[in-house]
Amino acid sequence: MDSAGHSEATARRGLELTPFRGLRYDPDRVGSLAAVTSPPYDVVVRPDGLQHLQSNDPYNIVRLILPQAATPEARNEQAAGTLRRWRAEGVLTTDPEPGLYVYEQRDGNGMLQRGLIGALRVADPAEQVVLPHEDVMPHVVADRADLMRATSANLEPLLLTYRGNGAAAATTTVVERAAERPPLLSTTTEDGFSHRLWSVTDPADVARVQSELAHHQALIADGHHRWATYRTLRAEHPSPSPWDYGLVLLVDTARYPLRVRAIHRLLHHLPVDEAVAALKDVFRVRRLDCPLPTALETLAEAAGAGNAFLLAGDGAFHLVDRPDPELLTRTVPTDRPEAWRGLDATVLHATLLAHVWRIPEDSAAHVSYIHDTAATVAKAERDGGTAVLMHPVREEVVRDLAREGVTMPRKSTSFGPKPATGLVLRVLDL
């Protein structure tokens, strides 16, 4: 297995990625491919964002991944009906033969990511083939499972990473040779990312990929709830069945490193002055009167020496660092590895939220999780709450903890770029 960042052959089963017949939009039936895509379902959280996507095109994929109706049952029935109708009308068409799909994303700053989309065998946790690093919320898993049952489809791939052999890997050769051909589709979404897709159908190429991946394990970068949903649905259906597999995008980060960003917290009912006052004598707090980029640079410097956070919401920034060691001893659980105990997210949730500010982290009425830094600050200033800006965790820290079977606090990391939803779907009745 890929146990230390290197491929290592063992008798244990590794990643098993299989071709499938992708379901894709017919470009002649939609206004543009960009107009029918969306971010992953859990990124489309604001009603205005959902409405924006719905207004882009009557066939936007959000009508399948986030259907709107009065009850959960009605939403799922609506999604299933919409999927049947779009297939019957030819809006969505099935590729003629099974394949793996090479997926490429680029931005205007030189970022290039390529990976393989396929149907991955849903492994049991004990096999340590697919490693989660975050816990999941059962009600979200139940919601996604109901939608997948109703539609009998995997509507969007989750994002997995593995540490392969980079440019020397057989899989890299297959991926990059495919990228030299004309793509099946090419589009640029409104976030500035360009997307291209190719199919790999040659049996020899597929066999090379499968042979190499069999010696690797993967880390869930994005999509913990969908992976838990795959496991739930696989357990419900006698094997062998199409539910033994789930749709994934698999990226070799030795060749195409992902960006790891922080996920920030917005504390709705805690003004900044109260948050700062509560930290007296247990953390060092310094006011920073500077622009956001400068404040983030200062945060990065402080994070290199220990736990550090930026508070915002009152027109300034407040650097919070150097926690009282005795406080951490009292508040941070001792039954986890030292690397976990030292995480900023651990200290935030176990110490600041639970003991200093006494805020229930599981209540959406008290805490929101926001990826965009400037948006977090702006909302805190507008609403009178406190933005807690985080410094990102390195991928190797996440991977090492996952290998030890240790999950990180919820919403500790944001890997990206995330795959666009709507470029290729997997239906289980093919």
C-alpha positions as CSV (number, residue, x, y, z in Angstrom):
1,M,0.0,0.0,0.0
2,D,1.0,3.7,-0.3
3,S,2.0,3.8,3.3
4,A,4.7,6.4,3.3
5,G,4.1,8.4,0.2
6,H,5.6,5.6,-2.0
7,S,4.0,2.6,-3.7
8,E,4.5,-0.6,-1.9
9,A,3.2,-3.9,-3.2
10,T,1.3,-6.0,-0.7
11,A,-1.3,-8.8,-0.8
12,R,-4.0,-6.3,0.4
13,R,-6.4,-5.0,-2.3
14,G,-5.8,-1.4,-3.3
15,L,-7.7,1.1,-5.4
16,E,-9.9,-0.6,-8.0
17,L,-11.0,2.0,-10.6
18,T,-13.3,0.7,-13.3
19,P,-14.6,2.2,-16.6
20,F,-18.3,3.2,-16.9
21,R,-20.6,4.6,-19.6
22,G,-20.8,8.3,-18.7
23,L,-24.0,10.2,-18.9
24,R,-23.2,13.7,-20.3
25,Y,-25.1,16.8,-21.5
26,D,-25.6,17.0,-25.3
27,P,-24.0,20.4,-26.1
28,D,-26.6,20.9,-28.8
29,R,-29.4,20.8,-26.3
30,V,-28.1,23.3,-23.7
31,G,-27.2,26.9,-23.9
32,S,-23.6,26.2,-22.9
33,L,-21.9,23.5,-20.8
34,A,-20.7,26.2,-18.3
35,A,-24.3,27.2,-17.8
36,V,-25.4,23.7,-16.7
37,T,-22.6,23.0,-14.3
38,S,-22.4,23.9,-10.6
39,P,-20.0,23.5,-7.7
40,P,-20.4,20.4,-5.5
41,Y,-23.8,20.3,-3.7
42,D,-22.3,21.2,-0.3
43,V,-20.7,24.4,-1.7
44,V,-24.0,25.7,-3.0
45,V,-25.3,26.6,0.4
46,R,-26.8,30.0,0.0
47,P,-30.3,30.4,-1.5
48,D,-29.1,33.2,-3.7
49,G,-26.3,30.9,-5.0
50,L,-28.9,28.3,-5.8
51,Q,-31.2,30.7,-7.5
52,H,-28.3,32.1,-9.6
53,L,-27.5,28.6,-10.9
54,Q,-31.1,27.8,-11.6
55,S,-31.4,31.0,-13.6
56,N,-28.3,30.2,-15.7
57,D,-30.0,27.4,-17.7
58,P,-33.3,25.4,-17.3
59,Y,-31.1,22.3,-17.4
60,N,-28.6,23.3,-14.7
61,I,-27.4,20.3,-12.7
62,V,-28.6,21.8,-9.4
63,R,-32.1,20.7,-10.3
64,L,-30.8,17.2,-9.8
65,I,-28.3,17.6,-6.8
66,L,-30.4,20.2,-4.9
67,P,-34.0,19.8,-6.0
68,Q,-36.5,22.3,-4.5
69,A,-39.8,21.0,-3.1
70,A,-41.8,21.1,0.1
71,T,-40.6,17.8,1.6
72,P,-37.5,15.6,1.3
73,E,-39.6,12.9,-0.3
74,A,-41.0,15.4,-2.9
75,R,-37.5,16.7,-3.6
76,N,-36.1,13.2,-4.3
77,E,-39.1,12.3,-6.5
78,Q,-38.6,15.6,-8.4
79,A,-34.9,14.8,-9.0
80,A,-35.7,11.3,-10.2
81,G,-38.4,12.6,-12.5
82,T,-36.2,15.3,-13.9
83,L,-33.4,12.9,-14.6
84,R,-35.7,10.5,-16.4
85,R,-37.1,13.3,-18.5
86,W,-33.8,14.8,-19.5
87,R,-32.6,11.3,-20.5
88,A,-35.8,10.7,-22.5
89,E,-35.5,14.1,-24.2
90,G,-31.9,13.6,-25.1
91,V,-30.6,16.4,-22.9
92,L,-28.4,13.9,-21.2
93,T,-27.0,11.2,-23.4
94,T,-24.9,8.1,-22.6
95,D,-21.5,7.5,-24.1
96,P,-21.3,4.5,-26.4
97,E,-18.7,2.5,-24.5
98,P,-17.4,2.3,-21.0
99,G,-14.3,4.3,-20.2
100,L,-12.3,6.1,-17.6
101,Y,-12.4,9.9,-18.0
102,V,-9.3,12.2,-17.9
103,Y,-10.5,15.5,-16.3
104,E,-8.4,18.7,-16.5
105,Q,-8.9,22.0,-14.7
106,R,-6.8,25.1,-15.3
107,D,-7.0,28.7,-14.0
108,G,-5.5,31.9,-15.2
109,N,-2.6,31.7,-12.6
110,G,-0.9,28.7,-14.0
111,M,-2.6,26.1,-11.9
112,L,-3.1,22.8,-13.7
113,Q,-4.8,19.7,-12.3
114,R,-5.5,16.4,-14.0
115,G,-7.0,13.2,-12.7
116,L,-9.1,10.2,-13.6
117,I,-12.8,9.9,-13.1
118,G,-14.1,6.4,-12.8
119,A,-16.2,4.0,-10.7
120,L,-14.2,3.0,-7.6
121,R,-14.8,-0.1,-5.6
122,V,-16.3,0.9,-2.2
123,A,-13.9,-0.6,0.3
124,D,-14.6,-1.3,3.9
125,P,-12.8,1.1,6.4
126,A,-10.8,-1.8,7.8
127,E,-9.1,-2.3,4.4
128,Q,-7.6,1.3,4.7
129,V,-7.9,1.7,1.0
130,V,-9.8,5.0,1.1
131,L,-8.9,7.1,4.1
132,P,-11.3,9.7,5.6
133,H,-9.9,12.6,7.6
134,E,-13.2,14.1,8.8
135,D,-16.3,12.9,10.6
136,V,-19.6,13.0,8.9
137,M,-23.1,14.1,10.0
138,P,-25.6,11.2,9.8
139,H,-28.5,13.4,8.6
140,V,-26.5,14.6,5.6
141,V,-25.5,11.0,4.7
142,A,-29.2,10.0,5.0
143,D,-30.2,12.9,2.8
144,R,-27.6,12.0,0.1
145,A,-28.5,8.3,0.3
146,D,-32.2,9.1,-0.3
147,L,-31.3,11.1,-3.3
148,M,-29.1,8.4,-4.8
149,R,-31.7,5.7,-4.2
150,A,-34.4,7.8,-5.9
151,T,-32.3,8.6,-8.9
152,S,-30.2,5.4,-9.0
153,A,-27.3,7.6,-9.9
154,N,-24.0,9.1,-8.8
155,L,-24.6,12.7,-9.8
156,E,-21.2,14.1,-8.9
157,P,-17.7,12.7,-8.2
158,L,-16.0,13.1,-4.9
159,L,-12.4,14.1,-4.9
160,L,-9.7,11.6,-3.8
161,T,-5.9,12.0,-3.8
162,Y,-3.1,9.5,-3.8
163,R,0.7,9.8,-3.8
164,G,1.9,8.0,-6.9
165,N,5.1,8.1,-8.9
166,G,4.5,11.5,-10.5
167,A,5.8,11.9,-14.0
168,A,7.2,8.4,-14.0
169,A,3.9,6.7,-13.4
170,A,2.1,4.6,-16.0
171,T,-1.1,6.4,-15.0
172,T,0.5,9.8,-15.7
173,T,1.5,8.6,-19.1
174,V,-2.1,7.5,-19.9
175,V,-3.5,10.8,-18.6
176,E,-1.1,13.0,-20.4
177,R,-1.3,11.2,-23.6
178,A,-5.1,11.5,-23.6
179,A,-4.7,15.2,-23.0
180,E,-2.9,15.6,-26.3
181,R,-6.1,14.6,-28.2
182,P,-9.1,16.7,-28.9
183,P,-11.4,16.6,-25.8
184,L,-14.9,15.3,-25.5
185,L,-15.8,18.7,-24.0
186,S,-14.2,22.0,-23.2
187,T,-15.7,24.9,-21.3
188,T,-14.8,27.7,-19.0
189,T,-17.0,28.4,-15.9
190,E,-17.7,31.8,-14.4
191,D,-15.0,31.3,-11.7
192,G,-12.4,31.4,-14.5
193,F,-11.5,27.7,-14.5
194,S,-11.4,25.9,-17.8
195,H,-12.5,22.3,-17.9
196,R,-11.7,19.6,-20.4
197,L,-12.7,15.9,-20.5
198,W,-11.3,12.9,-22.5
199,S,-12.3,9.3,-22.4
200,V,-9.8,6.4,-22.1
201,T,-11.4,3.3,-23.6
202,D,-8.3,1.3,-24.8
203,P,-8.2,-1.9,-22.8
204,A,-4.4,-1.8,-22.6
205,D,-4.5,1.7,-21.1
206,V,-7.2,0.8,-18.7
207,A,-5.2,-2.2,-17.6
208,R,-2.1,-0.2,-17.0
209,V,-4.0,2.2,-14.8
210,Q,-5.7,-0.5,-12.9
211,S,-2.5,-2.4,-12.3
212,E,-0.7,0.6,-10.9
213,L,-3.6,1.8,-8.7
214,A,-3.9,-1.6,-7.1
215,H,-0.8,-0.7,-5.0
216,H,-2.1,2.6,-3.7
217,Q,-4.5,4.0,-1.1
218,A,-6.3,7.3,-1.4
219,L,-7.2,10.2,0.9
220,I,-10.7,11.7,0.7
221,A,-10.0,15.3,-0.2
222,D,-13.6,16.4,-0.6
223,G,-16.7,14.3,-0.3
224,H,-16.7,12.5,3.0
225,H,-20.5,12.4,3.2
226,R,-20.8,11.0,-0.4
227,W,-18.3,8.3,0.4
228,A,-20.2,7.4,3.6
229,T,-23.3,7.3,1.4
230,Y,-21.7,4.9,-1.0
231,R,-20.8,2.7,1.9
232,T,-24.4,2.8,3.2
233,L,-25.9,2.0,-0.2
234,R,-23.4,-0.8,-0.9
235,A,-24.4,-2.5,2.4
236,E,-28.1,-2.4,1.3
237,H,-27.6,-4.2,-2.0
238,P,-26.3,-7.8,-2.2
239,S,-23.0,-8.0,-4.0
240,P,-22.2,-8.0,-6.8
241,S,-24.2,-5.0,-7.9
242,P,-23.6,-1.5,-9.4
243,W,-23.7,-0.2,-5.8
244,D,-20.4,-1.8,-5.1
245,Y,-18.8,1.2,-6.8
246,G,-19.1,5.0,-6.5
247,L,-18.1,7.9,-8.8
248,V,-14.8,9.5,-7.9
249,L,-12.1,11.8,-9.3
250,L,-8.7,10.4,-8.4
251,V,-5.7,12.8,-8.5
252,D,-2.0,11.9,-8.1
253,T,-0.8,14.8,-6.0
254,A,2.9,13.8,-6.6
255,R,2.2,15.0,-10.2
256,Y,-0.6,17.5,-9.7
257,P,-0.5,18.9,-6.2
258,L,-3.9,20.2,-4.9
259,R,-4.3,23.5,-3.1
260,V,-5.1,23.2,0.6
261,R,-7.1,26.1,2.0
262,A,-8.6,26.8,5.3
263,I,-12.3,26.8,6.1
264,H,-13.2,29.8,8.3
265,R,-15.7,30.1,11.1
266,L,-18.4,32.8,11.5
267,L,-19.7,33.1,15.1
268,H,-23.1,34.7,14.6
269,H,-23.9,35.9,18.2
270,L,-20.5,36.8,19.5
271,P,-19.3,40.4,18.9
272,V,-15.6,40.9,18.4
273,D,-15.1,42.9,21.6
274,E,-16.6,40.2,23.7
275,A,-14.6,37.5,21.9
276,V,-11.4,39.4,22.6
277,A,-12.2,40.2,26.2
278,A,-12.8,36.5,26.9
279,L,-9.3,35.7,25.8
280,K,-7.5,37.9,28.4
281,D,-4.8,36.0,30.3
282,V,-5.3,32.8,28.2
283,F,-4.1,33.9,24.8
284,R,-2.0,36.7,23.4
285,V,-4.1,39.1,21.4
286,R,-2.7,41.8,19.1
287,R,-4.7,44.3,17.1
288,L,-3.6,44.6,13.4
289,D,-4.7,47.8,11.5
290,C,-3.8,46.6,8.1
291,P,-5.4,45.2,4.9
292,L,-6.6,41.6,4.8
293,P,-3.6,40.2,2.7
294,T,-1.1,41.7,5.2
295,A,-3.1,40.3,8.2
296,L,-3.1,36.8,6.6
297,E,0.7,37.0,6.1
298,T,1.1,37.8,9.8
299,L,-1.2,34.9,10.6
300,A,1.0,32.6,8.5
301,E,4.1,33.7,10.4
302,A,2.5,33.1,13.8
303,A,1.1,29.7,12.7
304,G,4.6,28.6,12.0
305,A,5.3,28.8,15.8
306,G,2.1,27.4,17.2
307,N,-1.6,27.8,17.3
308,A,-2.8,31.1,15.8
309,F,-6.1,32.7,14.6
310,L,-7.3,36.0,13.2
311,L,-10.5,37.5,14.6
312,A,-12.3,40.1,12.5
313,G,-15.7,41.8,12.3
314,D,-15.0,45.3,13.9
315,G,-13.1,46.8,11.0
316,A,-9.7,45.6,12.3
317,F,-7.9,42.2,12.7
318,H,-6.9,40.7,16.0
319,L,-4.1,38.1,15.9
320,V,-4.7,35.4,18.6
321,D,-1.8,33.2,19.4
322,R,0.4,31.8,22.3
323,P,-2.3,29.9,24.2
324,D,-1.8,29.2,27.9
325,P,-0.3,25.7,28.0
326,E,-2.2,24.9,31.2
327,L,-5.4,25.8,29.5
328,L,-4.6,23.4,26.6
329,T,-3.8,20.7,29.0
330,R,-7.2,21.0,30.7
331,T,-9.3,21.4,27.5
332,V,-7.7,19.4,24.6
333,P,-8.4,15.6,24.8
334,T,-5.4,13.5,25.5
335,D,-6.5,10.3,23.8
336,R,-5.3,11.4,20.3
337,P,-1.8,11.8,18.7
338,E,0.2,14.9,19.4
339,A,-0.2,16.1,15.8
340,W,-4.0,16.1,16.3
341,R,-3.8,17.8,19.6
342,G,-1.8,20.6,18.1
343,L,-4.1,21.3,15.2
344,D,-5.5,24.8,15.1
345,A,-9.0,23.4,14.5
346,T,-8.6,21.1,17.5
347,V,-7.7,24.1,19.8
348,L,-10.4,26.2,18.2
349,H,-13.2,23.7,18.9
350,A,-12.0,22.0,22.1
351,T,-10.6,25.2,23.8
352,L,-12.0,28.4,22.3
353,L,-15.5,27.3,21.4
354,A,-16.2,24.8,24.1
355,H,-14.5,26.4,27.1
356,V,-13.6,30.1,26.4
357,W,-16.6,31.3,24.3
358,R,-19.0,28.5,25.3
359,I,-20.5,28.2,21.8
360,P,-22.2,25.0,20.6
361,E,-20.2,24.1,17.4
362,D,-22.9,21.8,16.0
363,S,-25.6,24.6,15.9
364,A,-25.9,26.3,12.5
365,A,-27.6,29.2,14.4
366,H,-24.3,29.9,16.2
367,V,-21.5,28.8,13.8
368,S,-21.2,28.9,10.0
369,Y,-18.3,27.5,8.0
370,I,-17.2,29.7,5.0
371,H,-14.5,29.0,2.5
372,D,-14.1,32.5,1.1
373,T,-11.9,34.7,3.4
374,A,-13.1,38.1,2.4
375,A,-16.7,36.9,2.5
376,T,-16.3,35.7,6.0
377,V,-14.9,39.1,7.2
378,A,-17.6,41.0,5.3
379,K,-20.4,39.0,6.8
380,A,-19.1,39.3,10.3
381,E,-18.8,43.1,9.9
382,R,-22.3,43.3,8.4
383,D,-24.0,41.1,11.1
384,G,-22.0,42.1,14.1
385,G,-20.5,38.6,14.7
386,T,-16.9,37.4,14.8
387,A,-15.0,35.9,11.9
388,V,-12.3,33.4,13.0
389,L,-9.8,33.1,10.1
390,M,-7.8,29.9,10.0
391,H,-4.4,29.0,8.5
392,P,-4.5,25.9,6.2
393,V,-3.2,22.5,7.3
394,R,-0.6,20.8,5.1
395,E,-1.7,17.8,3.0
396,E,0.9,15.6,4.5
397,V,-0.4,16.3,8.1
398,V,-3.9,15.3,7.0
399,R,-2.7,12.2,5.3
400,D,-0.5,11.0,8.2
401,L,-3.4,11.4,10.7
402,A,-5.7,9.6,8.3
403,R,-3.3,6.7,8.1
404,E,-3.4,6.4,11.9
405,G,-7.2,6.3,11.7
406,V,-7.6,9.7,13.3
407,T,-10.2,12.0,12.0
408,M,-9.7,15.8,12.2
409,P,-12.3,18.3,13.5
410,R,-15.1,19.0,11.1
411,K,-14.3,21.4,8.3
412,S,-10.6,21.5,9.0
413,T,-9.4,21.7,5.4
414,S,-10.6,22.6,1.9
415,F,-8.8,20.8,-0.9
416,G,-9.1,22.2,-4.4
417,P,-9.9,22.8,-7.0
418,K,-13.0,20.7,-6.6
419,P,-14.5,19.1,-9.7
420,A,-17.3,20.8,-11.4
421,T,-20.6,19.0,-11.1
422,G,-22.5,18.2,-14.3
423,L,-19.7,17.2,-16.7
424,V,-20.1,13.5,-16.4
425,L,-22.7,11.5,-14.3
426,R,-22.9,7.7,-13.6
427,V,-26.3,6.0,-13.7
428,L,-26.6,2.6,-12.2
429,D,-29.1,1.1,-14.7
430,L,-26.6,0.9,-17.6
